[in-house]
Amino acid sequence: ILNKILPKYPSWCLRQGISGVVKIRIWVEASGSIREGTLIELSSGYPDLDQSVINALKSWKFAPLPSNVVQESQWGIITFRFVCG
């Protein structure tokens, strides 16, 4: 990962002590850019937490695939845990 910004914890969730887990599927182009169409595999149950993850992922950038491998999109699932402590 060349550029990673963590999701922001919505202030109202912090004030109310809300925790949650978001699992999201992303597709990464051969260039290292995140492709549109991220998919929530597991919602936190709080749309603001889920959207915070989606917004943060828009700025992520991965290293491009080396030229000696097949230039195709790849996918993965990332888990984010919001823990109010």
Contacts in CASP RR format, 6 or more apart in sequence:
PFRMAT RR
TARGET T0000
AUTHOR 0000-0000-0000
METHOD contacts of the structure
MODEL  1
ILNKILPKYPSWCLRQGISGVVKIRIWVEASGSIREGTLIELSSGYPDLD
QSVINALKSWKFAPLPSNVVQESQWGIITFRFVCG
1 60 0 8 1.000
1 61 0 8 1.000
1 62 0 8 1.000
1 63 0 8 1.000
2 32 0 8 1.000
2 61 0 8 1.000
2 62 0 8 1.000
2 63 0 8 1.000
3 59 0 8 1.000
3 60 0 8 1.000
3 61 0 8 1.000
4 60 0 8 1.000
5 56 0 8 1.000
5 59 0 8 1.000
5 60 0 8 1.000
6 56 0 8 1.000
7 22 0 8 1.000
7 49 0 8 1.000
7 52 0 8 1.000
7 53 0 8 1.000
7 55 0 8 1.000
7 56 0 8 1.000
7 80 0 8 1.000
7 82 0 8 1.000
8 52 0 8 1.000
8 55 0 8 1.000
8 56 0 8 1.000
9 49 0 8 1.000
9 52 0 8 1.000
9 82 0 8 1.000
9 84 0 8 1.000
10 46 0 8 1.000
10 48 0 8 1.000
10 49 0 8 1.000
10 52 0 8 1.000
12 48 0 8 1.000
13 46 0 8 1.000
13 48 0 8 1.000
13 49 0 8 1.000
13 82 0 8 1.000
13 84 0 8 1.000
14 84 0 8 1.000
17 84 0 8 1.000
17 85 0 8 1.000
18 46 0 8 1.000
18 49 0 8 1.000
18 82 0 8 1.000
18 84 0 8 1.000
19 81 0 8 1.000
19 82 0 8 1.000
19 83 0 8 1.000
19 84 0 8 1.000
20 44 0 8 1.000
20 45 0 8 1.000
20 46 0 8 1.000
20 49 0 8 1.000
20 81 0 8 1.000
20 82 0 8 1.000
20 83 0 8 1.000
21 42 0 8 1.000
21 44 0 8 1.000
21 79 0 8 1.000
21 80 0 8 1.000
21 81 0 8 1.000
21 82 0 8 1.000
22 40 0 8 1.000
22 42 0 8 1.000
22 43 0 8 1.000
22 44 0 8 1.000
22 49 0 8 1.000
22 50 0 8 1.000
22 53 0 8 1.000
22 79 0 8 1.000
22 80 0 8 1.000
22 82 0 8 1.000
23 40 0 8 1.000
23 41 0 8 1.000
23 42 0 8 1.000
23 77 0 8 1.000
23 78 0 8 1.000
23 79 0 8 1.000
23 80 0 8 1.000
24 38 0 8 1.000
24 39 0 8 1.000
24 40 0 8 1.000
24 41 0 8 1.000
24 53 0 8 1.000
24 54 0 8 1.000
24 57 0 8 1.000
24 77 0 8 1.000
24 78 0 8 1.000
24 80 0 8 1.000
25 38 0 8 1.000
25 39 0 8 1.000
25 40 0 8 1.000
25 41 0 8 1.000
25 75 0 8 1.000
25 76 0 8 1.000
25 77 0 8 1.000
26 34 0 8 1.000
26 35 0 8 1.000
26 38 0 8 1.000
26 57 0 8 1.000
26 60 0 8 1.000
26 75 0 8 1.000
26 76 0 8 1.000
26 77 0 8 1.000
26 78 0 8 1.000
27 34 0 8 1.000
27 35 0 8 1.000
27 37 0 8 1.000
27 38 0 8 1.000
27 73 0 8 1.000
27 74 0 8 1.000
27 75 0 8 1.000
27 76 0 8 1.000
28 34 0 8 1.000
28 35 0 8 1.000
28 62 0 8 1.000
28 73 0 8 1.000
28 74 0 8 1.000
28 75 0 8 1.000
28 76 0 8 1.000
29 35 0 8 1.000
29 73 0 8 1.000
30 64 0 8 1.000
30 65 0 8 1.000
30 71 0 8 1.000
30 72 0 8 1.000
30 73 0 8 1.000
31 64 0 8 1.000
32 61 0 8 1.000
32 62 0 8 1.000
32 63 0 8 1.000
32 64 0 8 1.000
32 65 0 8 1.000
33 61 0 8 1.000
33 62 0 8 1.000
34 57 0 8 1.000
34 58 0 8 1.000
34 60 0 8 1.000
34 61 0 8 1.000
34 62 0 8 1.000
35 73 0 8 1.000
38 54 0 8 1.000
38 57 0 8 1.000
40 50 0 8 1.000
40 54 0 8 1.000
41 77 0 8 1.000
43 50 0 8 1.000
44 50 0 8 1.000
44 82 0 8 1.000
49 82 0 8 1.000
53 80 0 8 1.000
57 78 0 8 1.000
65 71 0 8 1.000
65 72 0 8 1.000
END
